[in-house]
């Protein structure tokens, strides 16, 4: 999918959930790009709730990774790489184990992971229109 997808508000996300449900068949690593305040964490929370996560949803800004249990997809890992000083820090937290787990990985600030981000990850770029707060999501392999 390479066509931009518009999210009018973070309260109107039925179509967003449907788009991602179709993507889970072919992808397990989802990288979210966007400025501070673009809605990366909010969108990931919505997606996790849609997958049956009922508790523990929070930003992993300080812990780097949060683990959630999903009734739909088992374990989901939510990474926030914003505070990484260098990509090698991922190796220290067991990055390869996460990648080899076959779990869904949602990653904020993937550019901080450098070459450790898998080539087959799906990249979601979020742009916010300041005039109406709509978000445009662009998907790239």
Protein Blocks (a to p, Z undefined) as FASTA:
>chain_A
ZZdcddfbfklmmlmmmmmmmmmmmpcbdcdeddehilmmmmmmmmmmmnopaghiacfk
lnopacdddfklopaddddfklpmbfklmmmnommmmmmnopacddehkllnmmmlcfkb
ccddddddfknopacddddZZ
